[in-house]
Amino acid sequence: MAVESNISNQTSQLRVGLGNDIHRLVEGRKLILGGVEIPFEKGLLGHSDADSLTHAICDALLGAASLGDIGTHFSDRDPRWKGADSLILLRHVCELLHDQGWSVVNIDATIMAERPKMMPHLPAMKLKLSATIGIDPLAISLKAKTNEGLDAVGRGEAIAAQAIALLMCDSLRG
Ligand code: MG
């Protein structure tokens, strides 16, 4: 979708954006987070691969650029995105940002999952995400925590993620 750049009429050349996502854990689905398949008896339910971490990052990036959210660009009624690898959605988002003259400075994200343990998989997620976005892996911070047995995440019914992203206008690069 072609979108006219909205940078020129903005005063700030640095922009921050926030993203949140949650998907339900069900049997018979693969568990994919940050583009990495994690061995587990359940997976996340959704129209795409339901990668809540990557979706939160997409929303943070789109939010920073004031370009709506993931649902604006990738409808869950569009058959093109049925079962889609969410890294492809992330790549589309990054292309949109670049078309508008934005570069990604850094991303910080937290996965909220009671089980399985996320820590061993974070380095692989970081590599997949940084390669997809086209930034240094050091510019991506990934963290994981449980919800201490509280709420749907804490009961192991869902996996959620939060992300924050900083964008820089390409003209700042000189
Ligand atoms: Mg989602």
Backbone and ligand atoms as CSV (ligand in chain L), in Angstrom:
chain,resi,resn,atom,element,x,y,z
A,1,MET,N,N,0.850,-1.191,0.000
A,1,MET,CA,C,0.000,0.000,0.000
A,1,MET,C,C,0.883,1.236,0.000
A,2,ALA,N,N,0.621,2.163,-0.910
A,2,ALA,CA,C,1.442,3.368,-1.018
A,2,ALA,C,C,0.958,4.408,-0.019
A,3,VAL,N,N,1.884,4.909,0.762
A,3,VAL,CA,C,1.547,5.934,1.750
A,3,VAL,C,C,2.508,7.089,1.562
A,4,GLU,N,N,1.964,8.298,1.463
A,4,GLU,CA,C,2.815,9.474,1.307
A,4,GLU,C,C,3.575,9.718,2.610
A,5,SER,N,N,4.848,10.100,2.503
A,5,SER,CA,C,5.646,10.336,3.707
A,5,SER,C,C,4.995,11.388,4.594
A,6,ASN,N,N,4.993,11.105,5.882
A,6,ASN,CA,C,4.430,12.089,6.827
A,6,ASN,C,C,5.522,12.689,7.700
A,7,ILE,N,N,6.799,12.574,7.259
A,7,ILE,CA,C,7.888,13.094,8.083
A,7,ILE,C,C,7.991,14.615,7.988
A,8,SER,N,N,7.873,15.135,6.757
A,8,SER,CA,C,8.206,16.535,6.525
A,8,SER,C,C,7.400,17.498,7.388
A,9,ASN,N,N,6.164,17.132,7.724
A,9,ASN,CA,C,5.351,18.049,8.507
A,9,ASN,C,C,5.418,17.739,10.001
A,10,GLN,N,N,6.420,16.989,10.385
A,10,GLN,CA,C,6.594,16.702,11.801
A,10,GLN,C,C,7.820,17.445,12.313
A,11,THR,N,N,7.799,17.840,13.565
A,11,THR,CA,C,8.940,18.569,14.108
A,11,THR,C,C,10.034,17.626,14.583
A,12,SER,N,N,9.672,16.446,15.058
A,12,SER,CA,C,10.660,15.560,15.650
A,12,SER,C,C,11.263,14.624,14.613
A,13,GLN,N,N,12.575,14.415,14.715
A,13,GLN,CA,C,13.224,13.474,13.804
A,13,GLN,C,C,13.551,12.167,14.498
A,14,LEU,N,N,13.187,12.051,15.752
A,14,LEU,CA,C,13.259,10.791,16.484
A,14,LEU,C,C,11.851,10.467,16.957
A,15,ARG,N,N,11.446,9.218,16.807
A,15,ARG,CA,C,10.089,8.844,17.211
A,15,ARG,C,C,10.113,7.518,17.950
A,16,VAL,N,N,9.342,7.434,19.001
A,16,VAL,CA,C,9.248,6.210,19.772
A,16,VAL,C,C,7.857,5.606,19.584
A,17,GLY,N,N,7.780,4.282,19.585
A,17,GLY,CA,C,6.491,3.608,19.406
A,17,GLY,C,C,6.379,2.404,20.322
A,18,LEU,N,N,5.135,2.091,20.671
A,18,LEU,CA,C,4.845,1.024,21.644
A,18,LEU,C,C,3.985,-0.049,20.984
A,19,GLY,N,N,4.272,-1.307,21.292
A,19,GLY,CA,C,3.444,-2.396,20.756
A,19,GLY,C,C,3.152,-3.444,21.814
A,20,ASN,N,N,1.945,-3.991,21.750
A,20,ASN,CA,C,1.514,-5.066,22.654
A,20,ASN,C,C,0.831,-6.133,21.838
A,21,ASP,N,N,0.981,-7.393,22.233
A,21,ASP,CA,C,0.186,-8.433,21.572
A,21,ASP,C,C,0.042,-9.628,22.501
A,22,ILE,N,N,-1.001,-10.388,22.270
A,22,ILE,CA,C,-1.224,-11.622,23.037
A,22,ILE,C,C,-1.929,-12.625,22.134
A,23,HIS,N,N,-1.544,-13.890,22.222
A,23,HIS,CA,C,-2.251,-14.966,21.518
A,23,HIS,C,C,-2.455,-16.131,22.479
A,24,ARG,N,N,-3.565,-16.816,22.232
A,24,ARG,CA,C,-3.961,-17.950,23.072
A,24,ARG,C,C,-3.115,-19.185,22.734
A,25,LEU,N,N,-2.716,-19.937,23.756
A,25,LEU,CA,C,-1.981,-21.200,23.564
A,25,LEU,C,C,-2.979,-22.344,23.404
A,26,VAL,N,N,-2.823,-23.094,22.322
A,26,VAL,CA,C,-3.722,-24.237,22.070
A,26,VAL,C,C,-2.909,-25.443,21.603
A,27,GLU,N,N,-3.531,-26.600,21.688
A,27,GLU,CA,C,-2.872,-27.802,21.170
A,27,GLU,C,C,-2.980,-27.822,19.649
A,28,GLY,N,N,-2.021,-28.513,19.009
A,28,GLY,CA,C,-2.092,-28.696,17.559
A,28,GLY,C,C,-1.551,-27.529,16.759
A,29,ARG,N,N,-0.846,-26.603,17.397
A,29,ARG,CA,C,-0.227,-25.488,16.686
A,29,ARG,C,C,1.249,-25.429,17.065
A,30,LYS,N,N,2.084,-24.924,16.130
A,30,LYS,CA,C,3.495,-24.711,16.442
A,30,LYS,C,C,3.634,-23.461,17.310
A,31,LEU,N,N,4.632,-23.490,18.193
A,31,LEU,CA,C,4.931,-22.297,18.991
A,31,LEU,C,C,6.077,-21.547,18.314
A,32,ILE,N,N,5.749,-20.381,17.763
A,32,ILE,CA,C,6.756,-19.567,17.066
A,32,ILE,C,C,6.793,-18.190,17.701
A,33,LEU,N,N,7.977,-17.793,18.136
A,33,LEU,CA,C,8.173,-16.462,18.728
A,33,LEU,C,C,9.467,-15.871,18.181
A,34,GLY,N,N,9.412,-14.644,17.733
A,34,GLY,CA,C,10.591,-14.016,17.142
A,34,GLY,C,C,11.085,-14.796,15.930
A,35,GLY,N,N,10.170,-15.483,15.242
A,35,GLY,CA,C,10.529,-16.252,14.058
A,35,GLY,C,C,11.176,-17.597,14.359
A,36,VAL,N,N,11.266,-17.949,15.634
A,36,VAL,CA,C,11.937,-19.201,16.033
A,36,VAL,C,C,10.891,-20.206,16.517
A,37,GLU,N,N,10.966,-21.421,15.989
A,37,GLU,CA,C,10.056,-22.479,16.450
A,37,GLU,C,C,10.598,-23.070,17.750
A,38,ILE,N,N,9.776,-23.051,18.787
A,38,ILE,CA,C,10.184,-23.510,20.114
A,38,ILE,C,C,9.461,-24.814,20.428
A,39,PRO,N,N,10.206,-25.868,20.751
A,39,PRO,CA,C,9.556,-27.154,21.055
A,39,PRO,C,C,8.660,-27.018,22.291
A,40,PHE,N,N,7.371,-27.325,22.140
A,40,PHE,CA,C,6.416,-27.215,23.250
A,40,PHE,C,C,5.165,-27.984,22.868
A,41,GLU,N,N,4.384,-28.403,23.874
A,41,GLU,CA,C,3.195,-29.216,23.556
A,41,GLU,C,C,2.036,-28.375,23.006
A,42,LYS,N,N,2.144,-27.060,23.069
A,42,LYS,CA,C,1.103,-26.178,22.539
A,42,LYS,C,C,1.730,-25.105,21.662
A,43,GLY,N,N,0.874,-24.429,20.889
A,43,GLY,CA,C,1.333,-23.308,20.074
A,43,GLY,C,C,0.327,-22.188,20.130
A,44,LEU,N,N,0.652,-21.082,19.493
A,44,LEU,CA,C,-0.219,-19.900,19.562
A,44,LEU,C,C,-1.228,-19.906,18.426
A,45,LEU,N,N,-2.463,-19.545,18.784
A,45,LEU,CA,C,-3.583,-19.557,17.840
A,45,LEU,C,C,-3.746,-18.186,17.203
A,46,GLY,N,N,-3.864,-18.171,15.866
A,46,GLY,CA,C,-4.085,-16.903,15.171
A,46,GLY,C,C,-4.187,-17.128,13.684
A,47,HIS,N,N,-4.501,-16.050,12.955
A,47,HIS,CA,C,-4.659,-16.144,11.497
A,47,HIS,C,C,-3.307,-16.421,10.834
A,48,SER,N,N,-2.280,-15.702,11.285
A,48,SER,CA,C,-0.917,-15.938,10.790
A,48,SER,C,C,-0.293,-17.024,11.670
A,49,ASP,N,N,1.035,-17.014,11.797
A,49,ASP,CA,C,1.667,-17.974,12.722
A,49,ASP,C,C,1.497,-17.561,14.188
A,50,ALA,N,N,0.850,-16.400,14.406
A,50,ALA,CA,C,0.478,-15.932,15.760
A,50,ALA,C,C,1.701,-15.654,16.646
A,51,ASP,N,N,2.758,-15.171,16.018
A,51,ASP,CA,C,4.019,-14.854,16.716
A,51,ASP,C,C,3.828,-13.525,17.462
A,52,SER,N,N,3.452,-13.626,18.734
A,52,SER,CA,C,3.075,-12.403,19.470
A,52,SER,C,C,4.251,-11.443,19.649
A,53,LEU,N,N,5.465,-11.966,19.759
A,53,LEU,CA,C,6.627,-11.074,19.886
A,53,LEU,C,C,6.813,-10.249,18.609
A,54,THR,N,N,6.807,-10.924,17.469
A,54,THR,CA,C,7.009,-10.204,16.204
A,54,THR,C,C,5.863,-9.227,15.944
A,55,HIS,N,N,4.644,-9.607,16.330
A,55,HIS,CA,C,3.501,-8.697,16.149
A,55,HIS,C,C,3.659,-7.451,17.020
A,56,ALA,N,N,4.116,-7.624,18.253
A,56,ALA,CA,C,4.318,-6.464,19.134
A,56,ALA,C,C,5.385,-5.534,18.551
A,57,ILE,N,N,6.437,-6.125,17.978
A,57,ILE,CA,C,7.494,-5.313,17.362
A,57,ILE,C,C,6.953,-4.571,16.142
A,58,CYS,N,N,6.153,-5.253,15.313
A,58,CYS,CA,C,5.528,-4.582,14.154
A,58,CYS,C,C,4.712,-3.383,14.619
A,59,ASP,N,N,3.922,-3.558,15.676
A,59,ASP,CA,C,3.074,-2.470,16.169
A,59,ASP,C,C,3.903,-1.329,16.741
A,60,ALA,N,N,5.009,-1.645,17.393
A,60,ALA,CA,C,5.881,-0.591,17.927
A,60,ALA,C,C,6.468,0.232,16.777
A,61,LEU,N,N,6.916,-0.454,15.719
A,61,LEU,CA,C,7.513,0.242,14.570
A,61,LEU,C,C,6.471,1.089,13.846
A,62,LEU,N,N,5.301,0.490,13.603
A,62,LEU,CA,C,4.235,1.237,12.913
A,62,LEU,C,C,3.778,2.408,13.770
A,63,GLY,N,N,3.700,2.182,15.075
A,63,GLY,CA,C,3.270,3.244,15.979
A,63,GLY,C,C,4.243,4.412,15.982
A,64,ALA,N,N,5.532,4.111,15.982
A,64,ALA,CA,C,6.540,5.171,15.987
A,64,ALA,C,C,6.425,6.043,14.738
A,65,ALA,N,N,6.056,5.418,13.623
A,65,ALA,CA,C,5.930,6.154,12.363
A,65,ALA,C,C,4.515,6.681,12.139
A,66,SER,N,N,3.639,6.518,13.122
A,66,SER,CA,C,2.225,6.930,12.993
A,66,SER,C,C,1.580,6.331,11.749
A,67,LEU,N,N,1.810,5.048,11.562
A,67,LEU,CA,C,1.274,4.367,10.378
A,67,LEU,C,C,0.249,3.303,10.766
A,68,GLY,N,N,-0.483,3.554,11.836
A,68,GLY,CA,C,-1.530,2.615,12.230
A,68,GLY,C,C,-0.964,1.434,12.972
A,69,ASP,N,N,-1.620,0.282,12.814
A,69,ASP,CA,C,-1.142,-0.913,13.496
A,69,ASP,C,C,-1.164,-2.102,12.543
A,70,ILE,N,N,-0.789,-3.242,13.063
A,70,ILE,CA,C,-0.622,-4.431,12.214
A,70,ILE,C,C,-1.941,-4.808,11.518
A,71,GLY,N,N,-3.063,-4.574,12.207
A,71,GLY,CA,C,-4.370,-4.880,11.612
A,71,GLY,C,C,-4.710,-3.973,10.438
A,72,THR,N,N,-4.151,-2.753,10.431
A,72,THR,CA,C,-4.367,-1.810,9.330
A,72,THR,C,C,-3.765,-2.358,8.034
A,73,HIS,N,N,-2.609,-2.994,8.173
A,73,HIS,CA,C,-1.837,-3.404,6.994
A,73,HIS,C,C,-2.025,-4.875,6.640
A,74,PHE,N,N,-2.352,-5.705,7.647
A,74,PHE,CA,C,-2.454,-7.154,7.416
A,74,PHE,C,C,-3.741,-7.657,8.056
A,75,SER,N,N,-4.834,-7.526,7.346
A,75,SER,CA,C,-6.134,-7.918,7.888
A,75,SER,C,C,-6.176,-9.413,8.194
A,76,ASP,N,N,-6.797,-9.763,9.324
A,76,ASP,CA,C,-6.915,-11.194,9.649
A,76,ASP,C,C,-8.017,-11.864,8.825
A,77,ARG,N,N,-8.607,-11.108,7.878
A,77,ARG,CA,C,-9.554,-11.727,6.936
A,77,ARG,C,C,-8.929,-11.916,5.552
A,78,ASP,N,N,-7.670,-11.459,5.423
A,78,ASP,CA,C,-6.984,-11.556,4.128
A,78,ASP,C,C,-6.326,-12.936,4.017
A,79,PRO,N,N,-6.744,-13.733,3.008
A,79,PRO,CA,C,-6.178,-15.081,2.886
A,79,PRO,C,C,-4.669,-15.094,2.648
A,80,ARG,N,N,-4.114,-13.968,2.173
A,80,ARG,CA,C,-2.650,-13.915,1.953
A,80,ARG,C,C,-1.881,-14.121,3.245
A,81,TRP,N,N,-2.481,-13.759,4.371
A,81,TRP,CA,C,-1.758,-13.812,5.649
A,81,TRP,C,C,-2.138,-15.029,6.483
A,82,LYS,N,N,-2.960,-15.930,5.902
A,82,LYS,CA,C,-3.345,-17.131,6.646
A,82,LYS,C,C,-2.111,-18.016,6.819
A,83,GLY,N,N,-1.757,-18.292,8.052
A,83,GLY,CA,C,-0.586,-19.122,8.337
A,83,GLY,C,C,0.731,-18.443,8.030
A,84,ALA,N,N,0.688,-17.128,7.775
A,84,ALA,CA,C,1.895,-16.425,7.314
A,84,ALA,C,C,3.002,-16.421,8.367
A,85,ASP,N,N,4.239,-16.498,7.863
A,85,ASP,CA,C,5.428,-16.282,8.689
A,85,ASP,C,C,5.428,-14.802,9.071
A,86,SER,N,N,5.357,-14.512,10.354
A,86,SER,CA,C,5.253,-13.102,10.775
A,86,SER,C,C,6.502,-12.300,10.463
A,87,LEU,N,N,7.634,-12.974,10.212
A,87,LEU,CA,C,8.829,-12.227,9.799
A,87,LEU,C,C,8.583,-11.566,8.443
A,88,ILE,N,N,7.718,-12.170,7.622
A,88,ILE,CA,C,7.379,-11.548,6.328
A,88,ILE,C,C,6.577,-10.261,6.572
A,89,LEU,N,N,5.685,-10.300,7.561
A,89,LEU,CA,C,4.935,-9.091,7.907
A,89,LEU,C,C,5.911,-8.015,8.414
A,90,LEU,N,N,6.864,-8.433,9.244
A,90,LEU,CA,C,7.843,-7.484,9.791
A,90,LEU,C,C,8.669,-6.869,8.665
A,91,ARG,N,N,9.030,-7.693,7.686
A,91,ARG,CA,C,9.802,-7.162,6.561
A,91,ARG,C,C,8.984,-6.121,5.791
A,92,HIS,N,N,7.695,-6.397,5.590
A,92,HIS,CA,C,6.809,-5.424,4.930
A,92,HIS,C,C,6.770,-4.115,5.711
A,93,VAL,N,N,6.665,-4.237,7.035
A,93,VAL,CA,C,6.619,-3.046,7.890
A,93,VAL,C,C,7.905,-2.237,7.716
A,94,CYS,N,N,9.048,-2.913,7.716
A,94,CYS,CA,C,10.335,-2.212,7.578
A,94,CYS,C,C,10.459,-1.533,6.213
A,95,GLU,N,N,9.941,-2.189,5.173
A,95,GLU,CA,C,9.969,-1.572,3.842
A,95,GLU,C,C,9.127,-0.300,3.833
A,96,LEU,N,N,7.984,-0.369,4.490
A,96,LEU,CA,C,7.103,0.795,4.588
A,96,LEU,C,C,7.811,1.949,5.309
A,97,LEU,N,N,8.511,1.626,6.394
A,97,LEU,CA,C,9.240,2.652,7.144
A,97,LEU,C,C,10.343,3.270,6.288
A,98,HIS,N,N,11.080,2.408,5.584
A,98,HIS,CA,C,12.166,2.923,4.745
A,98,HIS,C,C,11.624,3.808,3.636
A,99,ASP,N,N,10.483,3.412,3.047
A,99,ASP,CA,C,9.842,4.232,2.004
A,99,ASP,C,C,9.502,5.620,2.543
A,100,GLN,N,N,9.218,5.674,3.840
A,100,GLN,CA,C,8.835,6.942,4.465
A,100,GLN,C,C,10.032,7.710,5.009
A,101,GLY,N,N,11.229,7.124,4.868
A,101,GLY,CA,C,12.433,7.824,5.302
A,101,GLY,C,C,12.833,7.583,6.746
A,102,TRP,N,N,12.364,6.475,7.321
A,102,TRP,CA,C,12.713,6.156,8.708
A,102,TRP,C,C,13.701,4.991,8.775
A,103,SER,N,N,14.623,5.073,9.744
A,103,SER,CA,C,15.495,3.942,10.072
A,103,SER,C,C,15.227,3.528,11.511
A,104,VAL,N,N,15.398,2.246,11.773
A,104,VAL,CA,C,15.193,1.736,13.128
A,104,VAL,C,C,16.482,1.939,13.915
A,105,VAL,N,N,16.379,2.601,15.065
A,105,VAL,CA,C,17.552,2.804,15.929
A,105,VAL,C,C,17.714,1.606,16.863
A,106,ASN,N,N,16.676,1.308,17.633
A,106,ASN,CA,C,16.742,0.138,18.512
A,106,ASN,C,C,15.346,-0.318,18.905
A,107,ILE,N,N,15.292,-1.548,19.399
A,107,ILE,CA,C,14.041,-2.159,19.850
A,107,ILE,C,C,14.309,-2.833,21.182
A,108,ASP,N,N,13.384,-2.678,22.100
A,108,ASP,CA,C,13.442,-3.411,23.372
A,108,ASP,C,C,12.105,-4.134,23.518
A,109,ALA,N,N,12.149,-5.413,23.852
A,109,ALA,CA,C,10.899,-6.180,23.935
A,109,ALA,C,C,10.942,-7.175,25.086
A,110,THR,N,N,9.760,-7.465,25.602
A,110,THR,CA,C,9.628,-8.459,26.677
A,110,THR,C,C,8.555,-9.473,26.287
A,111,ILE,N,N,8.910,-10.753,26.416
A,111,ILE,CA,C,7.930,-11.835,26.227
A,111,ILE,C,C,7.390,-12.201,27.601
A,112,MET,N,N,6.075,-12.366,27.704
A,112,MET,CA,C,5.471,-12.821,28.954
A,112,MET,C,C,4.887,-14.205,28.742
A,113,ALA,N,N,5.541,-15.202,29.348
A,113,ALA,CA,C,5.134,-16.594,29.158
A,113,ALA,C,C,5.432,-17.377,30.440
A,114,GLU,N,N,4.479,-18.157,30.875
A,114,GLU,CA,C,4.706,-18.978,32.071
A,114,GLU,C,C,5.612,-20.158,31.731
A,115,ARG,N,N,5.333,-20.779,30.613
A,115,ARG,CA,C,6.121,-21.885,30.083
A,115,ARG,C,C,6.048,-21.815,28.567
A,116,PRO,N,N,6.992,-22.377,27.848
A,116,PRO,CA,C,8.268,-22.952,28.281
A,116,PRO,C,C,9.274,-21.838,28.605
A,117,LYS,N,N,10.466,-22.235,29.033
A,117,LYS,CA,C,11.529,-21.272,29.311
A,117,LYS,C,C,11.943,-20.592,28.000
A,118,MET,N,N,11.955,-19.293,27.999
A,118,MET,CA,C,12.277,-18.527,26.787
A,118,MET,C,C,13.765,-18.222,26.659
A,119,MET,N,N,14.427,-18.113,27.810
A,119,MET,CA,C,15.817,-17.637,27.808
A,119,MET,C,C,16.713,-18.352,26.793
A,120,PRO,N,N,16.653,-19.692,26.680
A,120,PRO,CA,C,17.577,-20.361,25.748
A,120,PRO,C,C,17.331,-19.984,24.282
A,121,HIS,N,N,16.144,-19.455,23.978
A,121,HIS,CA,C,15.784,-19.174,22.585
A,121,HIS,C,C,15.969,-17.703,22.202
A,122,LEU,N,N,16.262,-16.854,23.192
A,122,LEU,CA,C,16.341,-15.420,22.897
A,122,LEU,C,C,17.455,-15.071,21.900
A,123,PRO,N,N,18.663,-15.685,22.001
A,123,PRO,CA,C,19.708,-15.330,21.021
A,123,PRO,C,C,19.284,-15.635,19.579
A,124,ALA,N,N,18.629,-16.778,19.353
A,124,ALA,CA,C,18.196,-17.123,17.992
A,124,ALA,C,C,17.121,-16.150,17.503
A,125,MET,N,N,16.219,-15.761,18.406
A,125,MET,CA,C,15.182,-14.784,18.025
A,125,MET,C,C,15.817,-13.461,17.626
A,126,LYS,N,N,16.817,-13.056,18.417
A,126,LYS,CA,C,17.490,-11.781,18.158
A,126,LYS,C,C,18.135,-11.780,16.771
A,127,LEU,N,N,18.747,-12.908,16.415
A,127,LEU,CA,C,19.392,-13.001,15.098
A,127,LEU,C,C,18.363,-12.936,13.974
A,128,LYS,N,N,17.254,-13.664,14.129
A,128,LYS,CA,C,16.207,-13.655,13.080
A,128,LYS,C,C,15.619,-12.260,12.920
A,129,LEU,N,N,15.312,-11.638,14.054
A,129,LEU,CA,C,14.672,-10.312,14.001
A,129,LEU,C,C,15.628,-9.266,13.430
A,130,SER,N,N,16.896,-9.299,13.863
A,130,SER,CA,C,17.838,-8.283,13.379
A,130,SER,C,C,18.100,-8.456,11.889
A,131,ALA,N,N,18.164,-9.710,11.420
A,131,ALA,CA,C,18.372,-9.945,9.988
A,131,ALA,C,C,17.169,-9.455,9.187
A,132,THR,N,N,15.978,-9.661,9.721
A,132,THR,CA,C,14.758,-9.245,9.014
A,132,THR,C,C,14.652,-7.722,8.960
A,133,ILE,N,N,14.976,-7.080,10.074
A,133,ILE,CA,C,14.859,-5.616,10.153
A,133,ILE,C,C,16.046,-4.936,9.463
A,134,GLY,N,N,17.191,-5.637,9.437
A,134,GLY,CA,C,18.391,-5.068,8.818
A,134,GLY,C,C,19.152,-4.168,9.772
A,135,ILE,N,N,19.169,-4.536,11.062
A,135,ILE,CA,C,19.955,-3.779,12.041
A,135,ILE,C,C,20.869,-4.735,12.804
A,136,ASP,N,N,21.833,-4.158,13.512
A,136,ASP,CA,C,22.766,-4.950,14.310
A,136,ASP,C,C,21.997,-5.678,15.416
A,137,PRO,N,N,22.337,-6.942,15.669
A,137,PRO,CA,C,21.660,-7.653,16.771
A,137,PRO,C,C,21.783,-6.916,18.108
A,138,LEU,N,N,22.853,-6.130,18.272
A,138,LEU,CA,C,23.030,-5.378,19.521
A,138,LEU,C,C,21.977,-4.281,19.676
A,139,ALA,N,N,21.296,-3.947,18.587
A,139,ALA,CA,C,20.245,-2.918,18.655
A,139,ALA,C,C,18.892,-3.516,19.032
A,140,ILE,N,N,18.880,-4.824,19.290
A,140,ILE,CA,C,17.636,-5.476,19.725
A,140,ILE,C,C,17.867,-6.082,21.103
A,141,SER,N,N,17.016,-5.705,22.035
A,141,SER,CA,C,17.051,-6.278,23.385
A,141,SER,C,C,15.804,-7.130,23.571
A,142,LEU,N,N,16.006,-8.385,23.961
A,142,LEU,CA,C,14.865,-9.268,24.222
A,142,LEU,C,C,14.935,-9.764,25.655
A,143,LYS,N,N,13.808,-9.721,26.329
A,143,LYS,CA,C,13.732,-10.184,27.708
A,143,LYS,C,C,12.529,-11.121,27.825
A,144,ALA,N,N,12.507,-11.910,28.880
A,144,ALA,CA,C,11.374,-12.810,29.084
A,144,ALA,C,C,11.069,-12.887,30.565
A,145,LYS,N,N,9.771,-12.963,30.877
A,145,LYS,CA,C,9.390,-13.137,32.278
A,145,LYS,C,C,8.084,-13.906,32.360
A,146,THR,N,N,7.846,-14.475,33.549
A,146,THR,CA,C,6.565,-15.130,33.786
A,146,THR,C,C,5.615,-14.099,34.391
A,147,ASN,N,N,4.354,-14.479,34.514
A,147,ASN,CA,C,3.392,-13.598,35.187
A,147,ASN,C,C,3.052,-14.120,36.581
A,148,GLU,N,N,3.990,-14.897,37.150
A,148,GLU,CA,C,3.865,-15.342,38.553
A,148,GLU,C,C,2.550,-16.067,38.816
A,149,GLY,N,N,2.069,-16.811,37.816
A,149,GLY,CA,C,0.845,-17.591,38.020
A,149,GLY,C,C,-0.434,-16.775,37.977
A,150,LEU,N,N,-0.324,-15.501,37.685
A,150,LEU,CA,C,-1.512,-14.638,37.659
A,150,LEU,C,C,-2.061,-14.510,36.238
A,151,ASP,N,N,-3.274,-14.234,36.078
A,151,ASP,CA,C,-4.007,-13.973,34.818
A,151,ASP,C,C,-3.815,-15.071,33.759
A,152,ALA,N,N,-4.301,-14.816,32.536
A,152,ALA,CA,C,-4.300,-15.847,31.486
A,152,ALA,C,C,-2.878,-16.284,31.128
A,153,VAL,N,N,-1.956,-15.334,31.092
A,153,VAL,CA,C,-0.551,-15.687,30.807
A,153,VAL,C,C,-0.011,-16.550,31.935
A,154,GLY,N,N,-0.284,-16.145,33.157
A,154,GLY,CA,C,0.216,-16.871,34.324
A,154,GLY,C,C,-0.363,-18.275,34.439
A,155,ARG,N,N,-1.590,-18.458,33.943
A,155,ARG,CA,C,-2.208,-19.797,33.955
A,155,ARG,C,C,-1.756,-20.636,32.759
A,156,GLY,N,N,-0.898,-20.082,31.916
A,156,GLY,CA,C,-0.390,-20.836,30.771
A,156,GLY,C,C,-1.380,-20.920,29.626
A,157,GLU,N,N,-2.333,-19.986,29.581
A,157,GLU,CA,C,-3.348,-20.006,28.525
A,157,GLU,C,C,-2.959,-19.133,27.326
A,158,ALA,N,N,-1.936,-18.322,27.485
A,158,ALA,CA,C,-1.570,-17.369,26.425
A,158,ALA,C,C,-0.127,-16.946,26.587
A,159,ILE,N,N,0.440,-16.403,25.508
A,159,ILE,CA,C,1.761,-15.779,25.559
A,159,ILE,C,C,1.624,-14.365,25.001
A,160,ALA,N,N,2.112,-13.407,25.775
A,160,ALA,CA,C,2.001,-11.998,25.400
A,160,ALA,C,C,3.384,-11.416,25.170
A,161,ALA,N,N,3.421,-10.249,24.558
A,161,ALA,CA,C,4.690,-9.549,24.350
A,161,ALA,C,C,4.446,-8.050,24.324
A,162,GLN,N,N,5.457,-7.323,24.761
A,162,GLN,CA,C,5.460,-5.868,24.691
A,162,GLN,C,C,6.740,-5.453,23.985
A,163,ALA,N,N,6.661,-4.376,23.204
A,163,ALA,CA,C,7.862,-3.888,22.524
A,163,ALA,C,C,7.840,-2.373,22.455
A,164,ILE,N,N,9.026,-1.810,22.441
A,164,ILE,CA,C,9.169,-0.375,22.218
A,164,ILE,C,C,10.266,-0.199,21.175
A,165,ALA,N,N,10.051,0.754,20.269
A,165,ALA,CA,C,11.016,0.957,19.173
A,165,ALA,C,C,11.317,2.433,19.017
A,166,LEU,N,N,12.551,2.727,18.658
A,166,LEU,CA,C,12.949,4.100,18.349
A,166,LEU,C,C,13.308,4.190,16.867
A,167,LEU,N,N,12.745,5.189,16.198
A,167,LEU,CA,C,13.046,5.444,14.787
A,167,LEU,C,C,13.792,6.771,14.657
A,168,MET,N,N,14.628,6.827,13.625
A,168,MET,CA,C,15.341,8.067,13.315
A,168,MET,C,C,15.061,8.428,11.862
A,169,CYS,N,N,14.802,9.700,11.628
A,169,CYS,CA,C,14.616,10.183,10.266
A,169,CYS,C,C,15.942,10.049,9.499
A,170,ASP,N,N,15.902,9.505,8.283
A,170,ASP,CA,C,17.143,9.260,7.527
A,170,ASP,C,C,17.953,10.530,7.320
A,171,SER,N,N,17.318,11.703,7.275
A,171,SER,CA,C,18.046,12.944,7.053
A,171,SER,C,C,18.975,13.272,8.226
A,172,LEU,N,N,18.700,12.668,9.395
A,172,LEU,CA,C,19.570,12.891,10.555
A,172,LEU,C,C,20.914,12.194,10.395
A,173,ARG,N,N,20.944,11.194,9.522
A,173,ARG,CA,C,22.177,10.417,9.356
A,173,ARG,C,C,23.259,11.220,8.653
A,174,GLY,N,N,22.842,12.272,7.968
A,174,GLY,CA,C,23.802,13.159,7.308
A,174,GLY,C,C,24.333,12.594,6.020
L,1,MG,MG,MG,-1.060,-10.827,16.976
